[in-house]
Amino acid sequence: MKVHFLSIVVLIMCLFPLGAEEFLYKHQAGDQYRILSTVHQDVFVNNRLSHTAEILNRIAVEVTAESNGTGTHRAIFQTSERAGNTVGRSFQWAREYESIFDRDPLGRMKIDKKYFMPVVRDVPVFPNRSIEVGERWTYEGHEMHDFRDNYGIVEPYRIPFTANYRYVGNREWKGKTFPAFSVSYRIDSRPPSVRGVVWPRRIQGASEQMVYWDMVMGQAVAYSEDFRYTFSLSDGRTIEYRGKAEAEIVEAARMDRERMAEEIAEDIDRLAIADVTVRVADEGIVISMDDIRFAPDTAIMLAGEREKLDKVVEILSRYQERDILVGGHTALAGTAEGRQRLSAERAAVVADYLIARGARSPDRVVVRGYGADRPLADNDTEEGRRRNRRVEIIILEN
């Protein structure tokens, strides 16, 4: 019996469609990865531009357990911001969140409603089959927002939506090609009132995303998004957010912290940098500039400190693949609010000098003020206060 060749080809194409892929999350206990996310947005109040802002999110994720393909994740979300009129300068630390959640192979999440992060949940979620190029599917998802500062709403605020997906085939992201799919959803709801200073009476919005998937890793390696949301509030104001966002997995080998600290200590001795020490900490490698000098009660750095910073720039240049956090610390004097403000301003001066000298690009430097919350010595002595007035440059795990 003869079978026509074309018939065989048609049969194969029906059983194994060209371009069909089965998208699945792959979890393994012990997996660790980091995600860098940036958001650029314009904020309008009552249809007038209020301000422009950039948000930088650093996310560290560890799969702590795996069972039947479902992974338990522990994630630390660190957020920082800068205003639109400070482009080219460092980002200011905003908040840190911890979250624990399960995700199954199809992407469905199980997470306690007490967690503020991640913001977007149950995206992406895949059908339990191979997907052809051009094929569409839908799944219910939701966003969870932290409105404590903006609206006085204490609990995480949930906004549901229906996500619409389309497999678009291969797409390029930063010179590499990945299978990609689009995700879009629209929101138009009149939510019930909640306890808070103000609350949304109506929420309208839209998100358009492109997700780039690594089939071997079993997870998204990057995504880009255009978004627009409008909140009609109980106090009569209308707040609108328009912007773009993108995120990607950051690849970097784990730091050998002890070895790096030894190398930096040798450089400090070689360069004869006074009042600078190095130590290993939970955050990374800490280069502590003790008793860095500013004009009293100001963030005006004295000219003699620039020579010291230039030598630190030389050290940092050896570890260009690592982001840095610049932390400011004060002695116990004045008010807590004043100490916090001054420590952040002084750290920002140091950070911006490092950026200007080419130590790092602005999106790889975060500033945080600690006030007098992390003393190294006794504030009752002049020597102790001198040690506590410091700026620390922390080389981070990326």
Salt bridges, closest charged atoms under 4 A:
GLU54 OE1 - HIS40 ND1 3.15
GLU54 OE2 - ARG82 NE 2.77
GLU98 OE2 - ARG74 NE 2.73
ASP104 OD2 - ARG108 NE 2.62
GLU135 OE2 - ARG129 NH1 2.29
GLU143 OE1 - HIS145 NE2 2.68
ASP146 OD2 - ARG95 NE 3.69
ASP146 OD2 - ARG148 NH2 2.72
ASP149 OD1 - ARG95 NH2 2.84
ASP188 OD1 - ARG202 NE 3.08
GLU208 OE2 - ARG186 NH2 2.70
ASP226 OD1 - LYS244 NZ 2.39
ASP235 OD2 - ARG237 NE 2.83
GLU240 OE2 - ARG228 NE 2.47
GLU240 OE2 - ARG242 NE 2.87
GLU248 OE2 - LYS174 NZ 2.67
ASP256 OD2 - ARG259 NE 3.78
GLU263 OE2 - ARG259 NH1 2.36
GLU263 OE1 - ARG318 NH2 3.56
ASP267 OD1 - ARG270 NH2 3.19
ASP267 OD2 - ARG318 NH1 2.60
ASP275 OD1 - ARG386 NH1 3.56
GLU283 OE2 - ARG374 NH1 3.03
ASP291 OD2 - ARG386 NH1 3.97
GLU305 OE2 - ARG293 NE 2.90
GLU305 OE1 - LYS308 NZ 3.38
ASP310 OD1 - ARG357 NE 3.11
GLU314 OE2 - ARG270 NH2 3.58
GLU321 OE2 - ARG322 NE 3.70
ASP323 OD2 - ARG58 NH1 2.60
ASP323 OD1 - ARG364 NE 2.63
GLU345 OE2 - ARG341 NE 3.80
ASP352 OD2 - ARG89 NE 2.75
GLU382 OE1 - ARG385 NH2 3.22
GLU382 OE2 - ARG389 NH2 3.21
GLU383 OE2 - ARG386 NH2 2.92
GLU392 OE2 - ARG279 NH2 3.04
GLU392 OE1 - HIS329 NE2 3.34
GLU392 OE2 - ARG390 NE 2.86
GLU397 OE2 - ARG257 NE 3.84
GLU397 OE1 - ARG322 NH1 3.68
